[in-house]
Amino acid sequence: MQSYHGACHCGAVTFTIRTDPAHSVRCDCSICRRRGGIMLRCDAADLDILSGREHLATYRFGTQVAQHHFCRECGVYTFHRMRKLPDKYAVNAGCLTDLDLTSLTPILIKGSEV
């Protein structure tokens, strides 16, 4: 497990996570496919929002269970609470300022399974 600092594009939302970058994923659900992001999972206790909670907006669709959070100032998707694993978050790896995205080898997962 490693710690990473994250932020949206404008910097209004900042956070830290503890996760294992060896387990990155891409999801094939409709929103993830369009967003094209690579995600890292973490336990809810391993996500700490440092600033900007008031700048976060939430988008839900389909079953209305997964909570996709994004910055209402710049529009960047930051993380979401997972539908089938509500004690976990999937975090947008592109928001992690100290992570080399080229080092990731994401696996494709079925959206219906998470």
VODRENLUM-748248 format. One line per field, with one value per residue (C-alpha): residue number from 1; x, y, z. Coordinates in Angstrom, 1 decimal. Layout:
n [NUM | ...]
x [X | ...]
y [Y | ...]
z [Z | ...]
This chain:
n [1 | 2 | 3 | 4 | 5 | 6 | 7 | 8 | 9 | 10 | 11 | 12 | 13 | 14 | 15 | 16 | 17 | 18 | 19 | 20 | 21 | 22 | 23 | 24 | 25 | 26 | 27 | 28 | 29 | 30 | 31 | 32 | 33 | 34 | 35 | 36 | 37 | 38 | 39 | 40 | 41 | 42 | 43 | 44 | 45 | 46 | 47 | 48 | 49 | 50 | 51 | 52 | 53 | 54 | 55 | 56 | 57 | 58 | 59 | 60 | 61 | 62 | 63 | 64 | 65 | 66 | 67 | 68 | 69 | 70 | 71 | 72 | 73 | 74 | 75 | 76 | 77 | 78 | 79 | 80 | 81 | 82 | 83 | 84 | 85 | 86 | 87 | 88 | 89 | 90 | 91 | 92 | 93 | 94 | 95 | 96 | 97 | 98 | 99 | 100 | 101 | 102 | 103 | 104 | 105 | 106 | 107 | 108 | 109 | 110 | 111 | 112 | 113 | 114]
x [0.0 | 1.2 | -0.1 | -0.9 | -2.0 | -4.8 | -6.7 | -9.2 | -8.0 | -8.6 | -7.4 | -10.6 | -10.9 | -7.8 | -7.5 | -5.1 | -5.5 | -3.7 | -3.9 | -1.9 | -1.2 | -0.6 | -4.4 | -5.6 | -8.8 | -10.8 | -14.6 | -16.8 | -20.0 | -21.5 | -20.1 | -16.6 | -16.4 | -17.2 | -14.9 | -12.0 | -10.3 | -8.1 | -9.1 | -7.4 | -9.5 | -9.2 | -11.1 | -13.4 | -11.1 | -8.1 | -9.7 | -9.2 | -10.7 | -8.4 | -10.3 | -13.1 | -15.8 | -18.3 | -17.1 | -18.0 | -21.2 | -22.6 | -23.9 | -26.0 | -27.5 | -28.9 | -29.4 | -28.7 | -26.3 | -22.9 | -22.1 | -19.8 | -18.2 | -16.8 | -15.7 | -18.5 | -15.9 | -13.8 | -16.0 | -13.3 | -14.4 | -12.4 | -13.7 | -16.8 | -18.2 | -18.6 | -22.0 | -21.4 | -18.6 | -20.0 | -17.1 | -14.7 | -14.0 | -12.6 | -10.3 | -9.4 | -5.7 | -5.4 | -6.1 | -3.1 | -0.4 | 2.5 | 1.7 | 3.2 | 0.2 | 2.5 | 3.5 | -0.1 | -1.4 | -5.1 | -7.4 | -10.8 | -13.7 | -17.3 | -19.4 | -22.1 | -19.7 | -18.7]
y [0.0 | 3.5 | 7.0 | 9.4 | 13.0 | 13.9 | 16.9 | 17.9 | 20.1 | 23.5 | 22.3 | 23.1 | 19.4 | 17.8 | 14.4 | 11.6 | 7.8 | 4.7 | 2.0 | -0.6 | 0.8 | -2.7 | -3.2 | -0.5 | -1.1 | 0.2 | -0.4 | -1.1 | 0.5 | 3.3 | 6.2 | 4.7 | 3.9 | 7.5 | 8.9 | 6.7 | 6.8 | 4.4 | 3.8 | 2.6 | 1.1 | 1.9 | 1.3 | 4.1 | 4.6 | 5.1 | 8.1 | 11.4 | 14.5 | 17.3 | 20.3 | 21.2 | 18.9 | 21.7 | 21.8 | 18.1 | 17.2 | 13.7 | 11.9 | 8.7 | 6.7 | 3.2 | 1.6 | 4.9 | 3.2 | 4.2 | 7.8 | 9.4 | 12.5 | 15.4 | 19.0 | 21.4 | 24.1 | 22.3 | 19.2 | 16.6 | 13.2 | 12.5 | 9.3 | 7.2 | 4.9 | 1.5 | 0.0 | -3.6 | -2.8 | 0.2 | 0.2 | 0.9 | 3.8 | 3.9 | 6.9 | 8.5 | 7.7 | 10.8 | 13.0 | 11.6 | 14.1 | 11.9 | 8.8 | 7.9 | 6.8 | 5.0 | 2.6 | 1.2 | -1.9 | -1.7 | -4.7 | -4.4 | -5.2 | -5.7 | -2.8 | -5.3 | -7.0 | -4.0]
z [0.0 | -0.9 | -0.1 | -2.9 | -3.0 | -5.4 | -6.7 | -9.3 | -12.2 | -10.6 | -7.1 | -5.3 | -4.2 | -2.6 | -1.0 | -0.1 | -0.6 | 0.4 | -2.3 | -4.3 | -7.8 | -9.0 | -9.1 | -11.5 | -13.4 | -16.3 | -16.2 | -19.2 | -17.8 | -19.7 | -17.7 | -17.2 | -20.9 | -21.8 | -19.2 | -20.2 | -16.8 | -15.0 | -11.4 | -8.3 | -5.5 | -1.8 | 1.4 | 2.5 | 5.5 | 3.1 | 1.3 | 3.2 | 1.6 | 2.7 | 1.2 | -1.1 | 0.1 | -0.6 | -4.2 | -4.8 | -6.7 | -7.0 | -10.1 | -9.9 | -12.7 | -13.3 | -9.9 | -8.2 | -5.8 | -7.0 | -6.1 | -8.7 | -7.3 | -9.4 | -8.8 | -9.6 | -10.5 | -13.1 | -13.8 | -13.2 | -11.9 | -8.7 | -7.2 | -6.7 | -4.0 | -5.5 | -6.2 | -5.1 | -2.6 | -0.7 | 1.7 | -1.2 | -3.5 | -7.0 | -7.5 | -10.8 | -11.2 | -13.4 | -10.3 | -8.4 | -8.6 | -7.7 | -9.7 | -13.1 | -15.1 | -17.6 | -14.9 | -14.6 | -16.3 | -15.8 | -16.2 | -17.8 | -15.5 | -16.2 | -14.8 | -13.9 | -11.5 | -9.4]
